[in-house]
Amino acid sequence: MIDISERLELLSRALGPAAIDRDGVNIAFSCPACGKNPEKKKLMLHIENEKYHCWVCDLKGRSVAKLLRKHASSYYNEWVLKFTKERRNVFLDDEVKKEEKIELPDCMSIDKLCETDNPNAKAIVRYLENRNVSVDKSYRYRLCGVIRGPLRRRVIFPSFDEDGILNYWTARSVDDSSRRYLNPKVERKNIIFNEVDINWSNELILVEGPFDFLNAGNNATPMLGSFLAKDSLLFKRIVENLTPIVLALDSDMRKKSHEIAKTLHSYGVKTRIAELGENKDVGEMTEKEFSDIVSNAQEWTPVDRLTFMIRGINSGSIL
């Protein structure tokens, strides 16, 4: 059963005092979008299916995580870490029920791993320290670690869709493994990694992998590879919103960067390419180093691709 009292306690801290209906699941708050007037509780929230609706400003959605992310962000991570894994689907729309359910592996937050003497936990913490990933950054990106079972000694990078619902995860081994990353069997072209954190109105930084993502700043997402397919949900969202893009692929992926930039340009999307330098990737940099590179990136034009191709011919490389 869902522990309503624990959820209500967190929501009351985030949104203010609540009024509970006689059914025990419909709860009214003052709407954070209208202004926090505790006497006017017009935001109705169903605590089990998480649908909410303000009868004044028409603010509505189906995810408490999304509501907190936009209007009470300091409580967002606490909600996700405590309750998203246990979220029930029985009250959701039929369309949502049909979607493949993704469940987070049995894992612990990094701060909890720091408190245990389990050797697998210590290996995960040590690995993240060597990758310059602090506990604060782990919490910021909701990382966790697995200490038992088939995914033991792996760091979990979870992803949440625009409504704050888990839609993907990737598990990185902390040891030398033939399979560094393990992922759920879902169609990756339908995944936008941590869309819940993306502001489509602002410039979006595209990187390749999850460790690059940790250093890319607040408005970024990993492509989980070096290719941006036209039929991917990420590409569609970018084009729909005409979201300006910064491409920050590894230095050995310059050709692919130009191809992606060319495609985005043909759809009217402004694109910049971050020049990382030889033998570098975003995951090896500090956030400050990467930020400086992004600030110097120039807007891409077709002439840039032509120049790149000519230089390749002059150097004898095969294009």
C-alpha positions in Angstrom: 0.0 0.0 0.0 1.0 3.6 -0.7 2.1 5.4 2.5 -0.1 8.5 2.1 1.0 10.1 5.4 4.6 10.1 4.4 3.8 11.7 1.0 1.5 14.2 2.6 4.2 15.2 5.1 6.7 16.0 2.2 4.1 17.8 0.1 3.0 19.9 3.1 6.6 21.1 3.5 6.9 21.8 -0.2 3.5 23.4 -1.0 2.1 24.4 2.4 -0.8 23.2 4.6 -3.2 20.8 2.9 -6.9 20.0 3.2 -7.7 16.3 2.9 -11.0 15.2 1.4 -13.1 12.6 3.2 -12.0 9.9 0.7 -8.4 10.3 2.0 -6.7 10.5 -1.4 -7.9 13.8 -2.8 -5.9 16.7 -1.3 -6.1 20.4 -1.8 -3.2 22.9 -1.6 -2.7 26.5 -2.4 -1.5 26.6 -6.0 2.2 27.6 -6.3 1.6 29.0 -9.8 -1.2 31.3 -8.6 0.5 32.4 -5.5 0.7 30.8 -2.1 -2.5 31.9 -0.4 -3.1 29.3 2.3 -6.8 30.2 2.5 -7.5 29.4 -1.1 -6.7 25.8 -1.7 -7.6 25.4 -5.4 -4.9 22.9 -6.4 -6.5 19.5 -6.2 -4.1 16.5 -6.2 -4.9 12.7 -6.2 -2.2 11.3 -4.0 -2.4 7.8 -5.6 -2.4 8.5 -9.3 -0.6 11.9 -8.8 -2.9 13.8 -11.2 -3.3 17.4 -10.2 -5.4 20.4 -11.4 -5.8 24.0 -10.3 -9.3 25.3 -10.8 -8.1 28.9 -11.1 -5.1 28.9 -13.4 -5.6 25.5 -15.0 -2.2 24.2 -14.0 -2.5 20.4 -14.4 -0.4 17.3 -14.8 -0.1 13.7 -13.8 3.2 13.7 -11.9 4.1 15.1 -8.5 7.7 15.0 -9.5 7.0 17.4 -12.4 5.0 19.7 -10.1 7.8 19.9 -7.6 10.5 20.3 -10.2 8.8 23.4 -11.6 7.4 25.0 -8.4 9.3 23.6 -5.4 12.6 22.4 -6.8 14.3 22.0 -3.5 12.0 19.1 -2.7 12.2 17.4 -6.1 15.1 15.1 -5.5 13.7 14.0 -2.1 10.4 13.0 -3.7 12.0 11.1 -6.6 14.4 9.2 -4.4 11.7 8.2 -1.9 8.6 7.6 -4.0 9.2 7.3 -7.8 10.3 3.7 -7.6 7.1 2.6 -5.9 4.7 4.6 -8.0 1.6 2.6 -8.9 0.1 2.6 -12.4 -3.4 1.2 -11.7 -5.0 4.6 -11.8 -3.2 6.0 -14.9 -4.8 6.4 -18.3 -5.0 3.4 -20.5 -2.5 4.8 -22.9 0.1 5.0 -20.1 -0.8 1.5 -18.9 0.2 0.1 -22.3 3.7 1.5 -22.1 6.5 -0.9 -21.1 7.2 -0.5 -17.4 10.8 0.3 -16.4 11.8 -0.5 -12.9 14.9 0.8 -11.1 17.3 -2.0 -10.0 17.7 -2.6 -6.3 20.2 0.2 -5.5 21.2 2.6 -2.8 21.9 6.3 -3.1 25.6 7.2 -3.1 25.5 9.0 0.3 24.1 5.8 1.8 26.8 3.7 0.2 29.4 6.0 1.9 28.0 4.9 5.3 28.4 1.2 4.8 31.5 -1.1 5.0 30.2 -3.4 2.2 33.2 -3.9 -0.1 31.0 -3.5 -3.2 29.8 -0.2 -1.9 33.3 1.0 -1.2 34.3 0.0 -4.7 31.5 2.1 -6.2 32.3 5.2 -4.0 36.0 4.9 -4.8 35.3 4.6 -8.6 33.1 7.8 -8.5 35.8 9.6 -6.5 38.4 8.7 -9.2 36.0 10.1 -11.8 35.7 13.3 -9.8 32.0 12.7 -9.1 31.2 14.1 -5.7 28.4 13.0 -3.4 26.6 16.3 -4.0 26.8 15.7 -7.8 25.6 12.2 -7.3 22.6 13.5 -5.4 22.0 16.2 -8.0 21.8 13.6 -10.8 20.1 11.0 -8.6 22.9 8.4 -9.1 22.8 5.2 -7.1 24.8 2.0 -6.8 24.1 -1.8 -6.7 25.9 -3.9 -4.1 24.3 -7.3 -4.7 22.8 -9.4 -7.5 23.7 -9.5 -11.2 24.2 -5.7 -11.4 26.4 -5.5 -8.3 29.4 -3.1 -8.4 27.7 -0.9 -10.9 26.7 2.8 -10.8 23.1 3.4 -11.9 22.3 6.5 -14.0 18.5 6.8 -13.9 16.4 8.8 -16.4 13.0 10.3 -15.9 10.6 11.5 -18.6 8.9 14.9 -18.7 6.4 13.8 -16.0 9.1 12.6 -13.7 8.4 8.9 -14.4 11.3 6.5 -14.7 11.8 5.7 -18.4 15.3 4.3 -18.6 18.5 3.6 -16.7 22.1 2.6 -17.6 24.4 0.7 -15.3 28.1 1.3 -15.5 30.5 -1.3 -14.1 33.2 0.0 -11.8 35.5 -2.8 -12.8 37.2 -3.8 -16.1 34.3 -5.6 -17.7 33.7 -6.7 -21.2 30.3 -5.1 -20.9 30.9 -1.7 -19.3 27.2 -0.6 -19.6 24.1 -2.6 -19.1 20.7 -1.2 -20.0 17.0 -2.2 -19.9 15.7 -3.6 -23.2 13.7 -0.6 -24.5 13.7 1.3 -27.8 16.3 4.0 -27.1 15.0 6.2 -29.9 11.9 6.8 -27.7 14.0 7.9 -24.7 15.0 11.4 -23.9 17.4 11.0 -21.0 16.1 13.0 -18.0 13.7 15.1 -20.0 12.2 16.2 -16.7 15.3 18.5 -16.3 15.2 19.9 -19.8 14.0 23.4 -20.7 13.3 23.3 -24.4 13.3 27.1 -24.6 17.0 27.4 -23.7 20.1 26.1 -25.5 20.5 22.4 -25.0 23.8 20.7 -24.8 24.0 17.2 -26.5 26.8 14.8 -25.3 27.4 11.2 -25.9 27.4 9.3 -22.6 26.3 9.6 -19.0 29.7 10.7 -17.5 29.8 13.5 -20.2 26.3 14.4 -19.0 27.5 15.0 -15.4 29.9 17.7 -16.5 27.7 19.4 -19.2 25.7 21.8 -17.1 22.1 22.3 -16.2 20.4 22.0 -19.6 21.9 19.0 -21.2 21.1 15.4 -22.2 23.2 12.4 -23.4 22.3 10.9 -26.7 23.5 7.5 -25.4 25.7 7.3 -28.5 27.1 9.5 -31.2 24.1 9.4 -33.6 20.9 11.5 -33.6 18.3 9.7 -35.7 15.5 11.8 -37.4 12.9 9.4 -36.1 14.1 9.7 -32.5 12.0 11.4 -29.9 14.9 13.7 -29.0 15.2 14.9 -32.6 11.5 15.5 -32.8 11.4 17.6 -29.6 14.3 19.7 -30.7 12.7 20.5 -34.1 9.2 21.1 -32.5 10.7 23.7 -30.2 13.4 24.9 -32.4 15.7 24.4 -29.4 19.2 25.8 -30.0 21.8 23.1 -29.7 25.5 22.8 -28.7 27.0 19.5 -29.9 29.8 18.3 -27.6 30.8 14.9 -29.0 34.3 13.4 -28.4 37.1 14.8 -30.5 37.2 11.7 -32.7 33.6 12.3 -33.7 34.0 15.5 -35.5 32.6 14.1 -38.8 29.5 13.0 -37.0 29.2 16.4 -35.3 29.1 18.1 -38.7 26.6 15.6 -40.1 24.3 16.2 -37.1 24.7 19.9 -37.4 23.9 19.8 -41.1 20.7 17.9 -40.4 19.6 20.2 -37.6 20.5 23.3 -39.8 18.2 21.9 -42.5 15.3 22.0 -40.1 16.0 25.6 -39.0 17.7 24.7 -35.7 20.7 26.9 -34.7 23.6 24.7 -33.7 27.1 25.2 -32.3 29.9 22.7 -32.1 32.1 22.7 -29.0 35.7 22.0 -30.0 37.0 19.8 -27.2 40.6 19.5 -28.5 42.6 16.4 -29.3 42.0 13.2 -27.3 39.5 14.8 -25.0 36.0 14.1 -24.0 33.6 16.0 -21.7 33.7 13.3 -19.0 37.4 14.0 -18.5 37.0 17.7 -17.9 35.8 19.8 -15.0 32.5 21.7 -15.4 34.4 25.0 -15.6 36.7 23.7 -18.4 33.8 22.5 -20.4 31.8 25.7 -19.7 34.7 27.8 -21.1 34.7 25.7 -24.3 31.0 26.0 -24.8 31.1 29.8 -24.3 33.6 30.0 -27.2 31.7 27.7 -29.6 30.6 29.3 -32.8 27.3 28.9 -34.7 27.6 26.2 -37.4 27.1 27.0 -41.1 27.4 24.8 -44.2 30.8 26.5 -44.9 32.1 24.9 -41.7 31.3 21.4 -43.0 32.9 22.2 -46.3 36.1 23.5 -44.6 36.2 20.4 -42.5 36.0 18.1 -45.5 38.7 20.0 -47.4 41.0 19.8 -44.4 40.4 16.1 -44.3 41.3 15.7 -47.9 44.5 17.7 -47.4 45.5 15.5 -44.4 44.9 12.3 -46.4 42.0 11.1 -44.2 39.1 9.2 -45.7 35.8 10.9 -45.4 
